[in-house]
Amino acid sequence: MKCMNKHTDTISEVVATMVQGATNWNTELTQEWLQEYVDDWVSFYRKRTADGEVASYIPILEEANRDHLGISIVGNNGMTVRSGDADIPFTIQSISKVLTFVVACMERGLSYILDRVDVEPTGGSFNSIMHLEISRVEKPFNPFVNAGAITVTSMLEGKTSDQKLEPFYELLEKMLDYRPALNVDVYESERDSSMRNRAIGYYLLETGFLESDLNVTLETYFKQCSVEITIDDLARIGMIIANDGENPANQEEIIPRQVARLAKALMLTCGMYDASGKFAAYVGVPAKSGVSGGIIALSPSRARDETLPFMSGCGIGVYGPALDDKGNSIAGIRLLRHIANQWDLSVF
Ligand SMILES: NC(=O)CC[C@H](N)C(=O)O
């Protein structure tokens, strides 16, 4: 087998050699080799955390360590590569919007939700009110900015926040084999400080978009954002969405295919707020970020992929609480960009 040189070979070249040549190609060797690569990249991009700031508008989030950077990657065969600060729990924040959207579509049907929330990027910040008012929209722009997400949350079935979130927890449990818990301190910190989201809520109430009581809707929204997860969880959820909602280990359908596909399209066009265009151009994979520094990303499964069979249909979780001015993990984006380019993950 060709001797591997991680400084000169691209990952595709090496894996292509492995696949073509190679009587002794094996998963363990590949994993070891990928691990070395990823370890190098994480230590390189960790320096970029110094260029960002942790979120402070939810006071408790300011306690995060801005030097942290970790990544977890799960292939469609379960192969896992994790590196850096991979064991730090953090709250899911806006990444929850992908899951409440999925749950709402499963409960109400896709067309019910799409009649009430659009699928257009805003080009504005995640918590903008201005867009709603200036454009006099018929419905909120998309489910991944706060106005659209709060509207989706109002459409979840149930009268109390706990009833509304039960199917959300059940979906998480099905994907992760455990039930993540609410971080009560983060929930209370957001509940007591989130005047902007209350303003958005009142505007949605006035304009007739909300389908549940305002206070219950906001309580549900703050709770969904405060569920604690890890990058391994994000990678696993990403891997299932990448595979059109199916668990590749046993072909069980966890999310209906059409809903998973729509979620991917929305992640690609709206997942990184007003940096979504740049992210699509330079990274090119569906992703969704949150203000605690998490990013979920994925490489949709592609039959054509011969060089990296186990990375077609992979999920990626990143944690790096130092954020850029759009509210996305500053080092996390750079790390993802590097990996997507090296491994040819772009959907384009
Ligand atoms: N970008 C985010 O992660 C925002 C989520 C946060 N809970 C908020 O609504 O303000």
The ligand as an SDF file (V2000), in Angstrom:
LIG
                    3D

 10  9  0  0  0  0  0  0  0  0999 V2000
  -29.1240   31.9290   17.5050 N   0  0  0  0  0  0  0  0  0  0  0  0
  -29.6120   31.2760   18.5300 C   0  0  0  0  0  0  0  0  0  0  0  0
  -29.1170   30.2070   18.9010 O   0  0  0  0  0  0  0  0  0  0  0  0
  -30.7500   31.9270   19.2200 C   0  0  0  0  0  0  0  0  0  0  0  0
  -31.4000   31.0820   20.2640 C   0  0  0  0  0  0  0  0  0  0  0  0
  -31.6970   31.8530   21.5040 C   0  0  0  0  0  0  0  0  0  0  0  0
  -32.3190   30.9960   22.4500 N   0  0  0  0  0  0  0  0  0  0  0  0
  -32.5510   33.0540   21.1650 C   0  0  0  0  0  0  0  0  0  0  0  0
  -33.6480   32.9430   20.7390 O   0  0  0  0  0  0  0  0  0  0  0  0
  -32.1590   34.1380   21.3400 O   0  0  0  0  0  0  0  0  0  0  0  0
  1  2  1  0
  2  3  2  0
  2  4  1  0
  4  5  1  0
  5  6  1  0
  6  7  1  0
  6  8  1  0
  8  9  2  0
  8 10  1  0
M  END
$$$$
